[in-house]
Amino acid sequence: MKKILSLFAITAFLMTSCSSDDNTPIRPEIKDQVEVSKESPIIGEYSFNHAGNPIPFHFEKTTITMKMSGMAGSGQDDDVYNVITTYKNETGVFKTVAKNKETSEYKAFFFREINNDKSEFMFNMDLTAKTEIEAIKAAYPAKDIIVEHDKGQFGWLPLKKGAIVEPIKLPINGLYVFEDQGHKYTYTFSDVVVNFNSGFSAYDMTVLAHNKNTNKILLEGKDESVKGRFYVMQLKNINGKLVEIARTTYLAEEKARAEAEFALSTPLKDNKGEKEASYNRYQKGTEAIFGVLEGTYSTESINNGLGYYKFKIGQGSDAFLLLGQFGEAGEPMTEGAKLTLKKVYTKEADGQIIYEILKAEGYYSGRAGQFLTVYVKDIANDGSKATFAIATKDGSNSISGSKGDVIGKTKEEAIAIKAPESNKVFVPATGMMKYAHLWMQTTRE
């Protein structure tokens, strides 16, 4: 079945249709033709550069091969046709009738405008013939039909001699980071080498190929620790600084499996090939938390203009602070309380961030060395809005130093503190002394 469908895969790939924009037949009836040989009029390797994904053909005197295996994402074997007869019409267009080597189907291949050095020419195919006589009688394609994929046409393909080698250009580059439950994993991408670092081991992988249609990347282990292994990686949902990445590993003797998986247009399968591989969301190498939380996030004005609560997030030196009107009327707002924080743990699935308190000032004096549990939800796609909650052990609505044992004394203790219930909501009008263990809506400044 794969062989029967392979030729039609190119048709689908090029978005086949049967008429031009002005509704004139693509293949008007032209009966004048004469037999000129029993060989192909073209010899050698040629390619059609389709949207950066070349379609290769190999022509010999007695065979025409559509190298489906060389077209990334086709997942199919080569289609070989034995040449029967070549004809020529009154306008100098060649038609070669050929028979599929395995399925015994007949096709008509057309050649025109062959350069003197045969470095390029225009090529077309008739996919409708079922018998040799039908292929012989196949109408010559109209000359003015040029393939325009955006208009759904299938017509003359400009073929150039030699295999078209597209330079590999990956859609992302640089450092990407995934953090979860205290573990940090990184990929560093270039168009030549991809480095992976798990925190326990690191190694380079050579980029062998990239499929632009599926964003699958075929890799080979470069460092000694991974030499001989092959990998297939897939990128999806590339969005600004974020990308989801999955990868499977193959031993040296499984190279063919890796290449077959790379060629498939379906989502990446796991190593067993039984189910879809699992993806993790990586972010460009910044301090942003959960990919997009980066900047200063402020509540609405509290207690009728007295001040604001602010979260400084993803800037390398995070903080939680109360900015308020604590001086004389008309004077600038000052920090009435501030926690300087160091991120030590995240669990994106729960929206949990654990901070070590490096410095505690104002109302929060005495908290240095303790651990703050923060939860986040309702994060806007661009990170412009988020709802935060500072969780406490007993549901206390304040973490001032005078409140005692309400936050974690160790990282483990802080991780165990649960988020407030969804109906526990911060009210700005009365929020100055009642803000913890409540969900606080914020907007990035």
C-alpha positions as CSV (number, residue, x, y, z in Angstrom):
1,M,0.0,0.0,0.0
2,K,2.9,2.4,0.8
3,K,4.2,1.9,-2.8
4,I,0.8,2.5,-4.3
5,L,0.4,5.8,-2.4
6,S,3.9,7.1,-2.7
7,L,3.5,9.0,-6.0
8,F,0.2,10.5,-4.7
9,A,2.1,11.8,-1.6
10,I,3.9,14.3,-3.8
11,T,0.6,15.3,-5.3
12,A,-0.8,16.0,-1.9
13,F,2.4,17.6,-0.9
14,L,2.1,20.1,-3.7
15,M,-1.7,20.7,-3.2
16,T,-3.0,19.2,-6.5
17,S,-5.8,20.8,-8.6
18,C,-7.0,20.3,-12.1
19,S,-7.4,23.7,-13.7
20,S,-5.8,27.1,-14.0
21,D,-7.2,30.4,-12.6
22,D,-9.0,31.1,-15.9
23,N,-10.6,27.6,-15.9
24,T,-8.7,26.5,-19.1
25,P,-7.7,22.9,-19.0
26,I,-4.2,22.3,-17.6
27,R,-3.8,19.4,-20.1
28,P,-5.4,20.4,-23.5
29,E,-5.5,17.6,-26.0
30,I,-2.4,17.7,-28.3
31,K,-2.2,14.5,-30.4
32,D,0.9,15.2,-32.5
33,Q,3.8,13.3,-31.1
34,V,6.6,11.0,-32.5
35,E,8.6,8.3,-30.8
36,V,12.2,9.4,-30.4
37,S,13.9,6.8,-28.1
38,K,13.6,4.1,-25.5
39,E,15.5,6.1,-23.0
40,S,14.9,9.0,-20.6
41,P,15.8,12.4,-22.2
42,I,17.6,13.4,-18.9
43,I,20.3,11.6,-17.0
44,G,21.4,12.5,-13.4
45,E,20.3,13.8,-10.0
46,Y,17.9,16.7,-10.0
47,S,15.8,18.4,-7.3
48,F,12.8,20.6,-6.9
49,N,13.2,23.0,-4.0
50,H,9.7,23.0,-2.4
51,A,9.5,25.5,0.4
52,G,12.9,24.6,1.7
53,N,12.1,20.8,1.7
54,P,13.7,19.6,-1.6
55,I,12.0,16.8,-3.6
56,P,14.8,14.7,-5.3
57,F,14.6,12.8,-8.5
58,H,17.1,10.4,-10.1
59,F,17.1,9.9,-13.9
60,E,18.9,7.1,-15.7
61,K,18.6,5.9,-19.3
62,T,16.2,3.2,-18.4
63,T,14.7,4.3,-15.0
64,I,13.2,7.3,-13.4
65,T,13.3,7.3,-9.6
66,M,11.2,9.5,-7.3
67,K,13.4,9.5,-4.2
68,M,10.6,9.7,-1.6
69,S,13.0,8.6,1.1
70,G,15.0,11.7,0.5
71,M,12.0,14.0,1.1
72,A,12.0,14.8,4.8
73,G,8.6,14.0,6.4
74,S,7.4,11.6,3.7
75,G,8.1,8.5,5.6
76,Q,8.0,6.5,2.3
77,D,10.3,4.4,0.1
78,D,11.6,5.4,-3.3
79,D,9.3,5.0,-6.3
80,V,11.2,3.5,-9.3
81,Y,9.8,3.5,-12.9
82,N,11.2,1.6,-15.9
83,V,11.3,3.7,-19.0
84,I,9.4,2.2,-22.0
85,T,9.3,4.9,-24.7
86,T,10.0,8.6,-25.0
87,Y,8.0,10.8,-27.4
88,K,8.3,14.4,-28.6
89,N,5.5,16.7,-29.7
90,E,5.6,19.5,-32.3
91,T,6.6,22.1,-29.7
92,G,9.6,20.1,-28.5
93,V,8.2,18.8,-25.3
94,F,9.3,15.3,-24.4
95,K,7.0,12.7,-22.9
96,T,8.4,9.5,-21.3
97,V,6.1,6.6,-20.6
98,A,7.3,4.4,-17.8
99,K,6.0,1.5,-15.7
100,N,6.3,1.3,-11.9
101,K,8.9,-1.4,-11.1
102,E,6.8,-2.9,-8.3
103,T,3.1,-2.0,-8.8
104,S,3.1,-2.2,-12.7
105,E,1.3,1.2,-12.8
106,Y,2.0,3.4,-15.9
107,K,2.9,7.1,-15.7
108,A,3.7,9.8,-18.2
109,F,6.6,12.2,-17.4
110,F,7.1,15.4,-19.3
111,F,10.2,17.5,-20.0
112,R,10.6,20.9,-21.6
113,E,13.0,23.8,-21.8
114,I,16.0,21.6,-21.2
115,N,19.1,23.8,-21.0
116,N,22.0,23.0,-23.4
117,D,24.1,21.9,-20.4
118,K,21.1,20.1,-19.0
119,S,21.6,21.9,-15.7
120,E,17.9,22.6,-15.3
121,F,14.6,22.0,-17.0
122,M,10.8,22.0,-16.4
123,F,9.2,18.8,-15.3
124,N,5.6,17.5,-15.1
125,M,3.8,14.3,-14.4
126,D,0.5,12.7,-15.4
127,L,-0.9,10.8,-12.5
128,T,-4.1,9.6,-14.1
129,A,-2.9,6.8,-16.5
130,K,-3.8,3.2,-15.5
131,T,-2.5,1.5,-18.6
132,E,0.4,2.0,-21.1
133,I,-2.0,3.2,-23.8
134,E,-3.5,5.8,-21.5
135,A,0.0,7.0,-20.7
136,I,0.9,7.2,-24.4
137,K,-2.3,9.2,-25.1
138,A,-1.9,11.5,-22.0
139,A,-2.3,15.1,-23.1
140,Y,0.7,17.4,-22.9
141,P,0.4,20.0,-20.0
142,A,-0.2,23.5,-21.1
143,K,3.1,25.5,-21.1
144,D,1.8,28.5,-19.1
145,I,0.8,26.4,-16.1
146,I,3.5,27.0,-13.4
147,V,3.2,25.5,-10.0
148,E,1.8,28.0,-7.5
149,H,1.3,26.3,-4.2
150,D,-0.6,29.1,-2.6
151,K,-3.2,28.7,-5.4
152,G,-3.5,25.0,-5.0
153,Q,-2.0,24.2,-8.5
154,F,0.1,21.3,-9.5
155,G,2.0,21.9,-12.7
156,W,5.5,22.4,-14.2
157,L,8.3,22.0,-11.6
158,P,11.6,23.7,-12.2
159,L,14.2,20.9,-11.6
160,K,17.9,21.8,-11.1
161,K,20.8,19.4,-11.4
162,G,22.3,18.1,-8.2
163,A,20.9,17.5,-4.8
164,I,19.7,20.7,-3.2
165,V,21.4,20.9,0.2
166,E,19.5,23.3,2.3
167,P,21.6,24.8,5.1
168,I,20.2,23.8,8.5
169,K,18.6,26.7,10.2
170,L,16.9,25.8,13.5
171,P,13.9,27.9,14.6
172,I,15.5,28.5,18.0
173,N,19.1,29.2,19.2
174,G,20.8,29.8,22.5
175,L,20.2,28.7,26.0
176,Y,16.8,27.2,27.0
177,V,16.0,26.2,30.6
178,F,13.5,23.9,32.3
179,E,13.3,23.9,36.1
180,D,11.1,21.6,38.1
181,Q,11.1,20.6,41.8
182,G,14.6,21.8,42.4
183,H,16.1,20.3,39.2
184,K,17.4,22.3,36.3
185,Y,17.8,21.1,32.7
186,T,19.2,23.1,29.8
187,Y,19.5,22.9,26.1
188,T,21.9,25.2,24.2
189,F,21.0,25.3,20.5
190,S,23.1,26.1,17.5
191,D,22.5,25.1,13.9
192,V,25.5,22.7,14.2
193,V,25.5,21.3,17.7
194,V,22.9,21.0,20.5
195,N,24.2,20.7,24.1
196,F,22.1,19.1,26.8
197,N,22.9,19.5,30.5
198,S,20.9,17.7,33.2
199,G,23.0,19.1,36.1
200,F,24.5,15.6,36.6
201,S,25.9,15.2,33.1
202,A,26.3,17.2,29.9
203,Y,27.0,16.3,26.3
204,D,27.0,17.6,22.8
205,M,24.9,16.2,19.9
206,T,25.6,16.9,16.2
207,V,22.6,18.3,14.2
208,L,22.2,15.9,11.2
209,A,18.9,17.2,9.8
210,H,15.9,19.4,10.5
211,N,12.4,18.9,9.1
212,K,10.8,22.3,8.7
213,N,7.3,20.9,8.4
214,T,7.4,18.9,11.7
215,N,10.2,20.7,13.6
216,K,11.8,17.3,14.2
217,I,15.6,17.4,14.6
218,L,17.8,14.3,13.9
219,L,20.9,14.3,16.1
220,E,23.9,12.1,16.7
221,G,25.9,11.8,19.9
222,K,29.2,13.8,19.6
223,D,30.9,13.5,23.0
224,E,32.5,10.2,24.0
225,S,29.8,9.5,26.6
226,V,27.1,9.4,23.9
227,K,29.1,8.5,20.8
228,G,27.1,6.1,18.6
229,R,23.7,7.1,19.9
230,F,21.1,8.8,17.8
231,Y,18.3,11.2,19.0
232,V,15.1,12.6,17.5
233,M,13.9,15.8,19.1
234,Q,10.7,17.7,18.3
235,L,10.0,21.4,19.0
236,K,6.4,22.6,19.3
237,N,4.4,25.6,20.5
238,I,7.3,28.0,19.9
239,N,6.1,31.3,21.4
240,G,8.5,34.1,22.1
241,K,10.9,32.9,24.9
242,L,9.0,29.6,25.3
243,V,9.2,26.2,23.5
244,E,8.0,22.7,24.3
245,I,10.7,20.0,23.7
246,A,10.5,16.2,23.6
247,R,13.4,13.9,22.7
248,T,13.9,10.1,22.2
249,T,17.1,8.1,22.3
250,Y,18.3,5.3,20.0
251,L,21.3,3.0,20.2
252,A,23.8,2.7,17.4
253,E,22.0,-0.4,16.0
254,E,18.7,1.5,16.0
255,K,19.9,4.3,13.6
256,A,17.3,3.2,11.0
257,R,14.5,3.5,13.7
258,A,15.7,7.0,14.5
259,E,15.7,8.0,10.8
260,A,12.3,6.5,10.3
261,E,10.8,8.4,13.3
262,F,12.4,11.6,12.0
263,A,10.8,11.1,8.6
264,L,7.3,10.6,10.0
265,S,4.9,13.6,9.9
266,T,3.1,12.4,13.1
267,P,4.0,13.7,16.6
268,L,7.2,12.2,18.1
269,K,6.8,8.8,19.7
270,D,8.5,7.6,22.9
271,N,11.4,5.2,22.7
272,K,9.2,2.2,22.5
273,G,7.2,3.8,19.7
274,E,4.0,3.1,21.5
275,K,2.7,6.5,22.6
276,E,3.5,10.2,22.1
277,A,6.6,11.4,23.8
278,S,6.3,13.7,26.8
279,Y,7.1,17.4,26.3
280,N,8.5,19.9,28.8
281,R,8.3,23.6,28.4
282,Y,11.7,25.3,28.2
283,Q,12.2,29.0,28.4
284,K,14.9,31.2,26.8
285,G,17.8,31.7,29.2
286,T,16.4,34.5,31.4
287,E,15.5,34.8,35.0
288,A,11.8,34.8,34.1
289,I,9.7,32.4,36.2
290,F,7.4,29.9,34.4
291,G,8.6,31.4,31.2
292,V,6.8,34.8,31.3
293,L,6.8,36.1,34.9
294,E,9.3,38.9,34.7
295,G,9.1,42.4,36.1
296,T,7.3,44.2,38.9
297,Y,3.7,43.2,39.6
298,S,1.5,45.5,41.6
299,T,-1.9,45.2,43.3
300,E,-4.5,47.9,43.1
301,S,-4.1,50.8,45.5
302,I,-4.8,49.7,49.1
303,N,-6.7,51.4,51.8
304,N,-7.8,54.3,49.7
305,G,-4.5,55.3,48.2
306,L,-2.3,54.4,51.1
307,G,0.0,52.3,49.0
308,Y,0.5,49.1,47.0
309,Y,1.8,45.5,47.5
310,K,4.4,44.6,44.9
311,F,6.1,41.4,43.7
312,K,9.4,41.8,41.9
313,I,9.8,38.6,39.9
314,G,12.3,37.0,37.5
315,Q,14.9,39.8,37.7
316,G,17.7,37.9,39.5
317,S,16.9,39.7,42.7
318,D,13.2,39.1,43.6
319,A,11.3,40.8,46.3
320,F,8.0,41.3,48.0
321,L,7.3,44.7,49.4
322,L,4.8,47.2,50.7
323,L,5.2,50.6,49.1
324,G,3.2,53.2,51.0
325,Q,2.6,56.8,52.1
326,F,4.4,56.7,55.4
327,G,5.7,60.2,55.5
328,E,4.1,63.6,55.3
329,A,1.3,64.3,52.9
330,G,2.7,64.9,49.4
331,E,6.0,63.1,50.0
332,P,7.0,60.2,47.8
333,M,5.9,56.7,48.8
334,T,8.5,54.6,50.7
335,E,9.0,51.0,51.5
336,G,7.3,50.2,54.8
337,A,8.3,46.5,54.6
338,K,10.4,44.5,52.2
339,L,11.6,40.9,51.8
340,T,14.6,40.3,49.5
341,L,14.3,36.9,48.1
342,K,16.3,34.1,46.4
343,K,14.4,31.5,44.4
344,V,15.3,28.0,45.5
345,Y,12.5,25.8,44.2
346,T,9.6,25.8,41.7
347,K,6.9,23.4,40.7
348,E,5.1,24.8,37.6
349,A,2.4,22.2,37.7
350,D,1.2,23.6,41.1
351,G,2.2,27.2,40.4
352,Q,4.5,27.0,43.4
353,I,7.6,29.1,44.0
354,I,9.8,28.7,47.2
355,Y,12.0,31.6,48.2
356,E,14.8,31.8,50.7
357,I,14.5,35.2,52.5
358,L,17.8,36.9,52.3
359,K,16.9,40.1,54.0
360,A,13.8,41.2,56.0
361,E,13.0,44.9,56.6
362,G,10.3,46.9,58.3
363,Y,7.3,45.0,59.4
364,Y,9.0,41.8,58.2
365,S,12.1,42.1,60.4
366,G,13.1,38.7,61.9
367,R,12.2,36.7,58.8
368,A,15.7,36.5,57.3
369,G,16.8,32.9,56.8
370,Q,13.2,31.6,56.7
371,F,11.4,30.4,53.5
372,L,8.5,32.0,51.7
373,T,5.8,30.0,49.9
374,V,4.3,31.8,46.9
375,Y,1.6,30.4,44.6
376,V,0.7,31.9,41.2
377,K,-2.3,31.3,38.9
378,D,-4.2,33.0,36.1
379,I,-0.9,34.0,34.3
380,A,-1.5,35.9,31.1
381,N,0.1,34.4,28.0
382,D,2.4,37.4,27.8
383,G,3.0,37.6,31.5
384,S,1.3,41.0,31.9
385,K,-1.1,39.8,34.6
386,A,-0.9,37.2,37.3
387,T,-2.6,36.3,40.6
388,F,-0.3,35.7,43.5
389,A,-0.8,34.2,47.0
390,I,1.7,34.2,49.9
391,A,0.7,30.9,51.7
392,T,0.9,30.6,55.5
393,K,0.9,27.5,57.7
394,D,-2.3,28.4,59.7
395,G,-4.0,30.7,57.2
396,S,-2.7,33.8,58.8
397,N,-3.4,36.9,56.7
398,S,-0.1,38.6,57.6
399,I,3.6,37.6,57.7
400,S,4.8,40.5,59.8
401,G,7.6,39.5,62.2
402,S,5.2,39.8,65.1
403,K,3.0,36.9,63.8
404,G,5.5,34.3,64.7
405,D,5.7,30.8,63.2
406,V,3.5,31.3,60.1
407,I,5.9,30.5,57.2
408,G,8.5,27.8,56.6
409,K,11.7,27.6,58.6
410,T,13.1,25.2,56.1
411,K,12.7,24.7,52.3
412,E,10.9,21.4,52.9
413,E,8.5,22.9,55.4
414,A,7.8,25.7,52.9
415,I,7.1,23.3,50.1
416,A,4.5,21.5,52.3
417,I,2.4,24.6,52.8
418,K,-0.8,24.5,50.8
419,A,-2.2,27.2,48.6
420,P,-5.3,29.1,49.9
421,E,-8.7,28.0,48.7
422,S,-9.9,29.8,45.6
423,N,-12.5,31.8,47.5
424,K,-9.8,33.4,49.7
425,V,-9.4,36.7,47.8
426,F,-7.5,39.9,48.7
427,V,-9.5,43.0,49.1
428,P,-7.5,46.1,48.3
429,A,-9.7,48.5,50.2
430,T,-8.9,46.8,53.5
431,G,-5.7,45.0,52.4
432,M,-2.9,46.7,54.2
433,M,-2.9,44.3,57.2
434,K,-4.8,41.5,55.5
435,Y,-2.9,40.3,52.5
436,A,-1.3,36.9,53.1
437,H,-3.0,33.5,52.3
438,L,-5.2,35.4,49.9
439,W,-5.2,35.5,46.1
440,M,-3.9,39.0,45.0
441,Q,-4.6,40.1,41.5
442,T,-1.7,42.0,40.0
443,T,-0.7,43.8,36.8
444,R,2.9,44.1,35.6
445,E,4.1,47.7,35.6
